[in-house]
Amino acid sequence: MAGVAERFIERTRERLRGEILDAASSEVLARGWRGLRMQVVADAVGVSRQTLYNEYANKQGLARALALTIADRYHRETVHIVENSADVRAAIHDTIQWTMETSADDTLLKTLLGADGGETFLPLYTSEGAPVIELAVSTVGTAFQRRFPELDPERLALVLETCTRYVLSHLVLRTRPAERVARDAASLFGDYLLGPGGLG
């Protein structure tokens, strides 16, 4: 019975975290990151401020959770692209192009990475971006392993980590069209994965 109770409590907390992050996203879109107030988020969810702080110790903790939630949304969509890709290079190309194009129209992400939230969020995708990168390697890596089991796991992990850093750099500083970014990545990383020693 203890296990059932623990699972129920964890599911309840997961729902609460989801509602908090949804409310925080709405506040960011309405008032910007600097305009977000923890009490307003708590009120929107219908919990006390202390309950909110029990889940996220401070505004920076909420920022980290929001950054990971956005990354997870992108990673889970790219999983579907990988699963339906004709080959390795197409999987790399299509996931990156979709990410670049979608993020260009993502108002929440642009708000967070812009002047209003950039000071807080840019490090979470760059210098402090290890959790985002680890999430990509885990989530997207599993999809690649299922779709292309012949790939060398060590090379695949290295490619996913490097490719994620590559994409993040282009999300932060857009200097080339999405198609060009995707095409270059598919050629570079595809050659490495499929080259000598790359197949198991």
C-alpha positions, 0 to 999 in steps of 0.5 A: 500500500505504501508504494501505491500511496507514494506513486499517487503523491508523485503523480499529484506533484507532477500535475502540480508542477505542470500547472505551475509551469503552464501558469508561468508560461502564460505570465511570461507571455503576458508580462515578460520574465522580469514581470513574472511574480511568484505570488501571481503564479501561485494564485493562478494555480490556486496554491499558496506561495509556500507550496510554490516555493516547496516545488521551486525554491526561487524564481531561478529554480522556476526558470531552470524547470521552464527551460527544461520543459521547453527543451523536452517539448522540442526533443519529444517532437524530434523523436517522431521525426527520427522514427519516421526518417528514411535514413540517418542523414535525413533524421539529422537534417529534418530534426534540426530544420524543424527545430530551427524553423519552429523556434523562430516562431516560438513566442515564449522561447523568443521572449525568454531568450530576448532582452527581457529574459536573456540574462536568466535564460541564455546561460541555461541553454549555453554555459549552464546547459548541461541538463538540456544537453543530457535530456537531448542525448537521452530522449533523442538518443533513444529514438536514434538507437531504436530507428538505427540500431546499427549505429555505434552507441559511443559515436551516436552519443558524441554526435547528439551532444555536439549536435545539440550544442551546435543547434543551441548556438544557432538558436541563440545567434541566428546567422544562417538560414535553417535549411543551411544549418540543417544541411551542414549538420546532416553532412558533417555528423552523418559522415561521422556516424556512417563513416569507417568504424561508425557502424556496429 
